[in-house]
Amino acid sequence: MTTISDPHVPTVSAEPVEPQLLDRDASRSRLAVVVGVGLTLFAVLNATAAIYLYRGISDLRVVEGRLEELGTFEQRIVARLDTVNNGFQSRFEKLDSQLQGSFNEINGNIARLEQSPSLTDGAGTSSVSEPVAATGTVMEASSNTDVAAEPTIVDTPRPPKRRVAAAPPAPNPGYQRTETPDGKVYYRKIN
């Protein structure tokens, strides 16, 4: 065998300069193992995230259910407070109308008392027709001239009727009443 050697060309030896650490088959199998382990870790992380996400969603649904119950509870409380408020309002309106009627009756009585002296003349007889009484004996007594000097039932003024309004119920010490500037009334339970 002849060898031609060129001094400028480097010589190539039969053995590689650097030995390969792994051969191709071993490096492929190791790459497959690393990729498999990575994919397994990714799958485990996805499964863990899915479990926590499912738990979070179920907790959120439970909270939404409780909030819906809270809304219906609030509506029931508002309805009951409106009922109580309407009851108080109707009692106050009834009391107001009774007081207004009493004031009107008092004003009417005062007006009649003011007009009474001007309607009678010096003899004590009234120039206005006398009211009709229910019994004939009263009419006979008022038309009799001998009895005219004594006051009759028709001539005596009647005291005004007194209406005693029922007292409003005492406030419940367990609740605090709050009235807003727009006229709404709220009650808060005191603990």
ROSE-4610 file (N, C-alpha, C; in Angstrom, 1 decimal, always signed):
// ROSE-4610
residu = [M/M/M/T/T/T/T/T/T/I/I/I/S/S/S/D/D/D/P/P/P/H/H/H/V/V/V/P/P/P/T/T/T/V/V/V/S/S/S/A/A/A/E/E/E/P/P/P/V/V/V/E/E/E/P/P/P/Q/Q/Q/L/L/L/L/L/L/D/D/D/R/R/R/D/D/D/A/A/A/S/S/S/R/R/R/S/S/S/R/R/R/L/L/L/A/A/A/V/V/V/V/V/V/V/V/V/G/G/G/V/V/V/G/G/G/L/L/L/T/T/T/L/L/L/F/F/F/A/A/A/V/V/V/L/L/L/N/N/N/A/A/A/T/T/T/A/A/A/A/A/A/I/I/I/Y/Y/Y/L/L/L/Y/Y/Y/R/R/R/G/G/G/I/I/I/S/S/S/D/D/D/L/L/L/R/R/R/V/V/V/V/V/V/E/E/E/G/G/G/R/R/R/L/L/L/E/E/E/E/E/E/L/L/L/G/G/G/T/T/T/F/F/F/E/E/E/Q/Q/Q/R/R/R/I/I/I/V/V/V/A/A/A/R/R/R/L/L/L/D/D/D/T/T/T/V/V/V/N/N/N/N/N/N/G/G/G/F/F/F/Q/Q/Q/S/S/S/R/R/R/F/F/F/E/E/E/K/K/K/L/L/L/D/D/D/S/S/S/Q/Q/Q/L/L/L/Q/Q/Q/G/G/G/S/S/S/F/F/F/N/N/N/E/E/E/I/I/I/N/N/N/G/G/G/N/N/N/I/I/I/A/A/A/R/R/R/L/L/L/E/E/E/Q/Q/Q/S/S/S/P/P/P/S/S/S/L/L/L/T/T/T/D/D/D/G/G/G/A/A/A/G/G/G/T/T/T/S/S/S/S/S/S/V/V/V/S/S/S/E/E/E/P/P/P/V/V/V/A/A/A/A/A/A/T/T/T/G/G/G/T/T/T/V/V/V/M/M/M/E/E/E/A/A/A/S/S/S/S/S/S/N/N/N/T/T/T/D/D/D/V/V/V/A/A/A/A/A/A/E/E/E/P/P/P/T/T/T/I/I/I/V/V/V/D/D/D/T/T/T/P/P/P/R/R/R/P/P/P/P/P/P/K/K/K/R/R/R/R/R/R/V/V/V/A/A/A/A/A/A/A/A/A/P/P/P/P/P/P/A/A/A/P/P/P/N/N/N/P/P/P/G/G/G/Y/Y/Y/Q/Q/Q/R/R/R/T/T/T/E/E/E/T/T/T/P/P/P/D/D/D/G/G/G/K/K/K/V/V/V/Y/Y/Y/Y/Y/Y/R/R/R/K/K/K/I/I/I/N/N/N]
num = [1/1/1/2/2/2/3/3/3/4/4/4/5/5/5/6/6/6/7/7/7/8/8/8/9/9/9/10/10/10/11/11/11/12/12/12/13/13/13/14/14/14/15/15/15/16/16/16/17/17/17/18/18/18/19/19/19/20/20/20/21/21/21/22/22/22/23/23/23/24/24/24/25/25/25/26/26/26/27/27/27/28/28/28/29/29/29/30/30/30/31/31/31/32/32/32/33/33/33/34/34/34/35/35/35/36/36/36/37/37/37/38/38/38/39/39/39/40/40/40/41/41/41/42/42/42/43/43/43/44/44/44/45/45/45/46/46/46/47/47/47/48/48/48/49/49/49/50/50/50/51/51/51/52/52/52/53/53/53/54/54/54/55/55/55/56/56/56/57/57/57/58/58/58/59/59/59/60/60/60/61/61/61/62/62/62/63/63/63/64/64/64/65/65/65/66/66/66/67/67/67/68/68/68/69/69/69/70/70/70/71/71/71/72/72/72/73/73/73/74/74/74/75/75/75/76/76/76/77/77/77/78/78/78/79/79/79/80/80/80/81/81/81/82/82/82/83/83/83/84/84/84/85/85/85/86/86/86/87/87/87/88/88/88/89/89/89/90/90/90/91/91/91/92/92/92/93/93/93/94/94/94/95/95/95/96/96/96/97/97/97/98/98/98/99/99/99/100/100/100/101/101/101/102/102/102/103/103/103/104/104/104/105/105/105/106/106/106/107/107/107/108/108/108/109/109/109/110/110/110/111/111/111/112/112/112/113/113/113/114/114/114/115/115/115/116/116/116/117/117/117/118/118/118/119/119/119/120/120/120/121/121/121/122/122/122/123/123/123/124/124/124/125/125/125/126/126/126/127/127/127/128/128/128/129/129/129/130/130/130/131/131/131/132/132/132/133/133/133/134/134/134/135/135/135/136/136/136/137/137/137/138/138/138/139/139/139/140/140/140/141/141/141/142/142/142/143/143/143/144/144/144/145/145/145/146/146/146/147/147/147/148/148/148/149/149/149/150/150/150/151/151/151/152/152/152/153/153/153/154/154/154/155/155/155/156/156/156/157/157/157/158/158/158/159/159/159/160/160/160/161/161/161/162/162/162/163/163/163/164/164/164/165/165/165/166/166/166/167/167/167/168/168/168/169/169/169/170/170/170/171/171/171/172/172/172/173/173/173/174/174/174/175/175/175/176/176/176/177/177/177/178/178/178/179/179/179/180/180/180/181/181/181/182/182/182/183/183/183/184/184/184/185/185/185/186/186/186/187/187/187/188/188/188/189/189/189/190/190/190/191/191/191]
x = [+0.8/+0.0/+0.9/+0.5/+1.2/+0.5/+1.2/+0.6/+1.2/+0.3/+0.8/+0.6/+1.6/+1.5/+1.8/+1.0/+1.2/+1.5/+2.6/+2.9/+1.9/+1.2/+0.3/-1.1/-1.4/-2.7/-2.5/-3.5/-3.4/-3.7/-3.1/-3.3/-4.5/-5.2/-6.5/-6.1/-6.4/-6.2/-7.4/-7.3/-8.5/-9.3/-8.8/-9.6/-10.1/-11.3/-11.7/-10.9/-10.9/-10.1/-10.8/-12.1/-12.8/-13.7/-13.7/-14.5/-16.0/-16.9/-18.4/-18.8/-19.5/-19.9/-21.0/-22.0/-23.1/-23.2/-23.6/-23.9/-25.3/-25.6/-26.9/-28.1/-28.1/-29.2/-29.5/-28.4/-28.6/-29.1/-28.6/-29.0/-30.5/-30.9/-32.4/-33.3/-32.8/-33.7/-33.7/-32.6/-32.6/-33.4/-33.4/-34.3/-35.7/-36.1/-37.5/-37.9/-37.0/-37.3/-37.5/-36.6/-36.8/-38.1/-38.4/-39.7/-40.9/-40.8/-41.9/-42.1/-41.0/-41.1/-41.6/-41.2/-41.7/-43.2/-43.7/-45.1/-45.9/-45.3/-46.0/-46.2/-45.1/-45.2/-46.2/-46.3/-47.2/-48.7/-48.9/-50.2/-50.6/-49.7/-50.0/-50.3/-49.6/-49.9/-51.2/-51.6/-52.9/-54.0/-53.8/-54.8/-55.0/-53.9/-54.0/-54.7/-54.4/-55.0/-56.5/-56.9/-58.3/-59.0/-58.4/-59.1/-59.3/-58.3/-58.5/-59.5/-59.5/-60.4/-61.9/-62.0/-63.4/-63.8/-62.9/-63.3/-63.6/-62.9/-63.2/-64.5/-64.9/-66.2/-67.3/-67.1/-68.2/-68.3/-67.2/-67.4/-68.1/-67.8/-68.4/-69.9/-70.3/-71.7/-72.4/-71.8/-72.3/-72.5/-71.5/-71.6/-72.8/-72.9/-74.0/-75.3/-75.5/-76.7/-77.0/-76.0/-76.3/-76.6/-76.0/-76.3/-77.7/-78.2/-79.6/-80.5/-80.2/-81.0/-81.0/-79.9/-79.8/-80.7/-80.8/-81.7/-83.1/-83.6/-84.9/-85.2/-84.2/-84.3/-84.5/-83.7/-83.8/-85.2/-85.7/-87.0/-88.1/-87.9/-88.9/-88.8/-87.6/-87.4/-88.0/-87.8/-88.3/-89.8/-90.4/-91.9/-92.4/-91.8/-92.3/-92.2/-91.0/-90.9/-91.9/-92.2/-93.2/-94.6/-94.8/-96.1/-96.2/-95.1/-95.1/-95.2/-94.5/-94.5/-95.9/-96.6/-97.9/-98.9/-98.7/-99.5/-99.4/-98.2/-98.0/-98.6/-98.3/-98.9/-100.4/-101.0/-102.5/-103.0/-102.3/-102.7/-102.5/-101.4/-101.1/-102.2/-102.5/-103.6/-104.9/-105.2/-106.5/-106.5/-105.4/-105.2/-105.3/-104.7/-104.7/-106.2/-106.9/-108.3/-109.1/-108.9/-109.7/-109.3/-108.1/-107.7/-108.3/-108.2/-108.8/-110.3/-111.0/-112.4/-112.7/-111.8/-112.0/-111.8/-110.7/-110.4/-111.6/-112.1/-113.3/-114.5/-114.7/-115.8/-115.6/-114.4/-114.1/-114.3/-113.8/-113.9/-115.4/-116.2/-117.6/-118.3/-117.9/-118.5/-118.1/-116.9/-116.4/-117.2/-117.4/-118.1/-119.6/-120.2/-121.6/-121.6/-120.6/-120.6/-120.4/-119.6/-119.4/-120.7/-121.5/-122.7/-123.9/-123.9/-125.0/-125.4/-124.5/-124.9/-125.5/-125.1/-125.6/-127.0/-127.3/-128.6/-129.7/-129.4/-130.5/-130.7/-132.0/-132.2/-132.3/-132.6/-132.6/-133.5/-134.7/-135.7/-135.3/-134.2/-133.8/-134.4/-135.2/-135.7/-134.9/-134.8/-134.0/-134.7/-134.1/-134.8/-134.6/-133.8/-133.6/-134.6/-135.1/-136.0/-135.3/-136.0/-135.4/-135.3/-134.3/-134.2/-135.4/-135.8/-136.9/-136.3/-137.0/-136.6/-137.4/-136.9/-137.4/-138.7/-138.9/-140.2/-141.1/-142.3/-143.3/-143.3/-142.9/-142.9/-141.9/-140.8/-139.8/-140.4/-141.0/-141.6/-142.7/-143.5/-144.6/-144.0/-142.9/-142.3/-141.6/-141.1/-140.4/-141.5/-142.7/-143.7/-144.5/-144.5/-145.2/-144.5/-145.3/-144.7/-144.3/-145.0/-144.7/-143.4/-142.9/-141.7/-140.6/-140.8/-139.8/-138.7/-139.0/-138.0/-137.0/-137.3/-136.4/-135.7/-134.4/-133.8/-134.3/-134.6/-135.0/-133.9/-134.2/-133.1/-132.6/-133.5/-133.1/-132.1/-132.4/-131.6/-130.2/-130.1/-128.8/-127.8/-126.6/-125.6/-125.1/-124.9/-124.4/-122.9/-122.2/-120.7/-120.3/-119.3/-118.9/-118.5/-118.8/-118.5/-117.0/-116.5/-115.0/-114.8/-114.0/-113.6/-112.2/-112.0/-110.7/-110.1/-109.0/-108.3/-107.4/-107.4/-106.5/-105.1/-104.4/-103.0/-102.2/-101.2/-100.4/-99.6/-99.3/-98.5/-97.2/-96.7/-95.4/-94.3/-93.2/-92.2/-91.5/-91.1/-90.5/-89.0/-88.6/-87.2/-86.1/-86.5/-85.5/-85.2/-85.9/-85.7/-85.4/-84.6/-84.3/-85.0/-85.7/-86.5/-85.6/-85.5/-84.7/-85.5/-85.7/-86.4/-85.5/-85.6/-84.7/-85.3/-84.5/-85.1/-86.2/-86.2/-87.3/-88.6/-88.6/-89.8/-89.9/-88.9/-89.0/-88.6/-89.2/-88.9/-88.2/-87.1/-86.4/-86.3/-86.3/-86.2/-85.0/-84.1/-82.9/-83.0/-82.7/-82.7/-81.5/-81.7/-80.6/-80.2/-78.9/-78.4/-78.1]
y = [-1.1/+0.0/+1.2/+2.1/+3.3/+4.4/+5.2/+6.4/+7.6/+8.4/+9.7/+10.7/+11.4/+12.3/+13.7/+14.6/+16.0/+16.7/+17.4/+18.0/+19.1/+19.7/+20.7/+20.2/+19.0/+18.4/+17.7/+18.0/+17.3/+15.8/+15.0/+13.6/+13.2/+12.3/+11.8/+10.4/+10.3/+9.0/+8.1/+6.9/+6.0/+6.1/+6.5/+6.7/+8.2/+8.4/+9.8/+10.5/+11.8/+12.7/+12.7/+13.0/+13.0/+11.7/+11.0/+9.8/+10.2/+9.6/+9.9/+9.4/+10.3/+9.9/+8.9/+9.1/+8.2/+7.8/+6.7/+6.3/+6.8/+6.7/+7.3/+6.6/+5.3/+4.6/+4.9/+5.0/+5.4/+6.8/+7.8/+9.1/+9.3/+8.5/+8.6/+8.0/+7.0/+6.4/+7.3/+7.9/+8.9/+10.1/+10.6/+11.7/+11.3/+10.1/+9.7/+9.6/+9.1/+9.0/+10.5/+11.4/+12.8/+13.4/+13.2/+13.8/+13.1/+11.8/+11.1/+11.6/+11.8/+12.3/+13.7/+14.5/+15.9/+15.9/+15.1/+15.0/+14.4/+13.5/+13.0/+14.1/+14.8/+15.9/+17.0/+17.3/+18.2/+17.7/+16.4/+15.8/+15.9/+15.6/+15.6/+17.0/+18.0/+19.4/+19.8/+19.4/+19.7/+19.0/+17.8/+17.1/+17.8/+18.2/+18.9/+20.3/+21.0/+22.3/+22.1/+21.0/+20.7/+20.4/+19.7/+19.3/+20.6/+21.4/+22.7/+23.6/+23.6/+24.5/+24.0/+22.6/+22.0/+22.4/+22.2/+22.6/+24.0/+24.9/+26.3/+26.6/+26.0/+26.2/+25.7/+24.6/+24.0/+25.0/+25.5/+26.4/+27.7/+28.2/+29.3/+29.1/+27.9/+27.6/+27.6/+27.1/+27.1/+28.5/+29.4/+30.8/+31.5/+31.2/+31.8/+31.4/+30.1/+29.7/+30.4/+30.6/+31.3/+32.7/+33.3/+34.7/+34.9/+33.9/+33.9/+33.8/+32.9/+32.8/+34.1/+34.7/+36.0/+37.1/+37.0/+38.0/+37.7/+36.5/+36.2/+36.5/+36.2/+36.6/+38.1/+38.9/+40.3/+40.8/+40.1/+40.5/+40.2/+39.1/+38.7/+39.7/+40.1/+41.1/+42.5/+42.9/+44.1/+44.1/+43.0/+42.8/+42.9/+42.3/+42.3/+43.7/+44.4/+45.8/+46.7/+46.5/+47.3/+47.1/+45.8/+45.5/+46.2/+46.2/+46.8/+48.3/+48.9/+50.3/+50.7/+49.9/+50.2/+50.2/+49.2/+49.2/+50.4/+50.9/+52.1/+53.3/+53.3/+54.4/+54.5/+53.3/+53.3/+53.8/+53.3/+53.8/+55.3/+55.8/+57.2/+58.0/+57.5/+58.2/+58.1/+57.0/+56.9/+57.9/+57.9/+58.9/+60.3/+60.6/+61.9/+62.3/+61.4/+61.7/+61.9/+61.1/+61.3/+62.6/+63.0/+64.3/+65.4/+65.3/+66.3/+66.4/+65.3/+65.4/+66.0/+65.7/+66.4/+67.9/+68.3/+69.7/+70.4/+69.7/+70.3/+70.5/+69.5/+69.5/+70.7/+70.8/+71.8/+73.2/+73.3/+74.6/+74.9/+73.9/+74.1/+74.6/+73.9/+74.3/+75.7/+76.1/+77.4/+78.5/+78.1/+79.0/+79.2/+78.1/+78.2/+79.0/+78.8/+79.6/+81.1/+81.4/+82.8/+83.4/+82.6/+83.1/+83.1/+82.3/+82.2/+83.5/+84.3/+85.6/+86.5/+86.6/+87.5/+87.1/+85.8/+85.3/+85.5/+85.6/+85.8/+87.2/+87.6/+89.0/+89.1/+90.2/+90.5/+89.6/+89.2/+88.5/+87.0/+86.6/+85.2/+84.3/+84.8/+83.9/+84.0/+83.0/+82.9/+83.3/+84.1/+84.5/+83.4/+82.4/+81.3/+80.2/+79.5/+78.4/+77.4/+76.9/+76.0/+74.6/+73.8/+72.5/+71.6/+70.7/+69.8/+68.7/+68.5/+67.5/+66.2/+65.1/+63.8/+63.6/+64.2/+63.9/+65.2/+65.0/+66.0/+66.9/+66.3/+67.0/+68.1/+68.0/+69.0/+70.2/+69.9/+70.9/+71.6/+70.9/+71.6/+72.5/+72.1/+72.9/+74.1/+74.0/+75.2/+76.2/+75.7/+76.6/+77.2/+76.6/+77.2/+78.4/+79.5/+80.8/+80.8/+80.0/+80.0/+79.4/+78.5/+77.7/+78.4/+79.4/+80.0/+80.7/+81.0/+81.7/+80.6/+79.4/+78.3/+77.8/+77.5/+77.0/+75.6/+75.3/+73.9/+73.1/+71.9/+71.0/+71.5/+72.1/+72.6/+73.8/+74.6/+75.8/+75.6/+74.5/+74.3/+73.8/+74.4/+73.8/+72.5/+71.7/+70.3/+70.4/+69.7/+69.6/+68.8/+69.2/+68.4/+67.0/+66.1/+64.7/+64.5/+63.8/+63.5/+62.1/+62.1/+60.8/+60.5/+59.4/+59.1/+58.1/+58.6/+57.8/+56.8/+55.7/+54.6/+55.1/+54.9/+55.3/+54.4/+55.0/+54.1/+53.1/+52.0/+51.0/+51.5/+51.1/+51.5/+51.0/+51.7/+51.2/+50.0/+49.1/+47.9/+48.3/+47.9/+48.3/+47.5/+46.5/+45.7/+46.2/+47.3/+47.9/+49.4/+49.9/+51.3/+51.9/+52.9/+53.5/+54.6/+54.6/+55.6/+56.2/+57.5/+58.1/+58.9/+58.6/+59.3/+60.7/+61.6/+62.9/+62.8/+61.7/+61.6/+61.0/+60.7/+60.3/+58.8/+58.0/+56.6/+56.2/+55.2/+54.8/+53.4/+53.2/+52.0/+51.6/+50.3/+49.7/+48.8/+48.9/+48.1/+47.4/+46.1/+45.4/+45.7/+45.9/+46.2/+44.9/+44.7/+43.4/+43.6]
z = [+0.0/+0.0/+0.0/-0.7/-0.9/-0.2/+0.4/+1.0/+0.3/+0.0/-0.5/+0.6/+0.8/+1.9/+1.3/+1.7/+1.4/+2.7/+2.7/+4.0/+4.4/+3.5/+3.9/+4.3/+4.0/+4.3/+5.6/+6.5/+7.8/+7.6/+8.4/+8.3/+9.1/+8.6/+9.2/+9.8/+11.0/+11.6/+11.6/+11.8/+11.7/+13.0/+14.0/+15.2/+15.3/+15.8/+15.9/+16.9/+16.7/+17.6/+19.0/+19.0/+20.3/+20.3/+21.3/+21.4/+21.7/+21.0/+21.3/+22.6/+23.4/+24.7/+24.6/+23.7/+23.5/+22.1/+21.9/+20.5/+20.1/+18.9/+18.4/+19.0/+19.2/+19.7/+21.2/+21.9/+23.3/+23.5/+22.7/+22.8/+22.4/+21.4/+21.0/+22.2/+22.8/+23.8/+25.1/+25.4/+26.5/+26.2/+24.9/+24.5/+24.6/+24.3/+24.4/+25.8/+26.7/+28.1/+28.7/+28.4/+28.9/+28.4/+27.1/+26.6/+27.2/+27.5/+28.1/+29.6/+30.3/+31.7/+31.7/+30.7/+30.6/+30.3/+29.4/+29.1/+30.2/+31.0/+32.2/+33.2/+33.5/+34.4/+34.0/+32.7/+32.1/+32.3/+32.1/+32.3/+33.8/+34.7/+36.1/+36.5/+36.0/+36.3/+35.8/+34.6/+34.0/+34.9/+35.3/+36.1/+37.4/+38.0/+39.3/+39.2/+38.1/+37.8/+37.6/+36.9/+36.6/+37.9/+38.8/+40.0/+40.9/+41.0/+41.7/+41.1/+39.8/+39.0/+39.3/+39.3/+39.5/+40.9/+41.9/+43.3/+43.4/+42.8/+42.8/+42.2/+41.1/+40.4/+41.3/+42.0/+42.8/+44.1/+44.6/+45.7/+45.3/+44.1/+43.5/+43.3/+42.9/+42.8/+44.1/+45.1/+46.5/+47.0/+46.7/+47.1/+46.4/+45.1/+44.3/+44.8/+45.2/+45.8/+47.1/+47.9/+49.2/+48.9/+47.9/+47.6/+47.1/+46.3/+45.9/+47.0/+48.0/+49.2/+50.0/+50.0/+50.7/+50.1/+48.7/+48.0/+48.4/+48.4/+48.8/+50.3/+51.1/+52.5/+52.7/+51.9/+52.0/+51.5/+50.5/+50.0/+51.1/+51.8/+52.8/+54.0/+54.3/+55.4/+55.0/+53.7/+53.3/+53.2/+52.8/+52.8/+54.2/+55.2/+56.5/+57.1/+56.8/+57.3/+56.7/+55.4/+54.7/+55.4/+55.7/+56.4/+57.7/+58.5/+59.8/+59.6/+58.6/+58.3/+57.9/+57.0/+56.6/+57.7/+58.7/+59.8/+60.7/+60.9/+61.6/+60.9/+59.6/+58.8/+58.9/+58.8/+58.8/+60.2/+61.3/+62.6/+62.8/+62.2/+62.3/+61.5/+60.3/+59.5/+60.3/+60.9/+61.6/+62.8/+63.5/+64.6/+64.1/+63.0/+62.4/+62.1/+61.4/+61.1/+62.3/+63.4/+64.6/+65.2/+65.2/+65.8/+64.9/+63.6/+62.7/+63.0/+63.2/+63.5/+64.8/+65.8/+67.1/+67.0/+66.3/+66.1/+65.3/+64.3/+63.6/+64.5/+65.3/+66.3/+67.3/+67.8/+68.8/+68.1/+66.9/+66.2/+65.9/+65.6/+65.4/+66.7/+67.8/+69.1/+69.5/+69.2/+69.5/+68.7/+67.4/+66.5/+67.0/+67.4/+67.9/+69.2/+70.1/+71.3/+71.0/+70.0/+69.6/+69.0/+68.3/+67.7/+68.7/+69.7/+70.6/+71.3/+71.8/+72.5/+71.4/+70.2/+69.3/+68.7/+68.8/+68.3/+69.3/+70.5/+71.5/+71.8/+72.1/+72.4/+73.9/+74.5/+75.9/+76.7/+76.1/+76.8/+77.0/+76.4/+76.5/+75.5/+74.6/+73.6/+72.4/+71.7/+70.5/+69.3/+68.4/+67.1/+66.1/+66.3/+65.4/+65.8/+64.9/+65.2/+66.1/+67.1/+68.0/+67.4/+67.7/+67.2/+67.6/+66.8/+67.1/+68.1/+69.2/+70.1/+69.8/+70.4/+70.1/+70.8/+71.9/+72.7/+72.7/+72.7/+72.7/+74.0/+75.1/+76.4/+76.4/+75.7/+75.7/+74.8/+73.7/+72.9/+73.6/+74.4/+75.1/+76.2/+76.8/+77.9/+77.3/+76.0/+75.5/+74.9/+74.5/+74.0/+75.2/+76.3/+77.5/+78.0/+78.1/+78.5/+80.0/+80.8/+82.2/+82.5/+81.8/+82.0/+81.3/+80.5/+79.7/+80.5/+81.8/+82.6/+83.1/+83.1/+83.5/+82.2/+82.3/+81.1/+80.9/+79.6/+79.2/+78.7/+78.4/+77.9/+76.6/+75.8/+74.5/+74.6/+75.6/+75.8/+76.4/+77.1/+77.8/+76.8/+76.8/+75.8/+76.2/+75.3/+75.6/+75.6/+76.5/+76.4/+75.1/+74.5/+73.3/+73.7/+72.8/+73.1/+73.0/+73.9/+73.9/+73.3/+72.3/+71.8/+72.3/+72.9/+73.4/+72.4/+71.8/+70.8/+71.6/+70.9/+71.5/+71.4/+72.5/+72.5/+71.6/+70.8/+69.9/+70.8/+70.2/+71.0/+71.4/+72.5/+73.0/+72.0/+71.8/+70.9/+71.5/+70.6/+71.0/+71.4/+72.6/+73.0/+72.3/+71.6/+70.8/+69.5/+69.0/+67.7/+67.8/+66.9/+66.9/+65.6/+65.8/+64.6/+64.1/+62.7/+62.0/+60.9/+60.8/+59.8/+58.9/+57.6/+56.6/+56.2/+55.6/+55.2/+54.2/+53.4/+52.4/+53.0/+54.3/+54.9/+55.1/+54.7/+54.9/+56.3/+56.9/+58.2/+58.2/+58.9/+58.9/+60.4/+60.6/+62.0/+62.0/+63.0/+63.1/+64.4/+64.4/+65.7/+66.5/+67.8/+68.7/+69.3/+69.3/+69.9/+71.3]
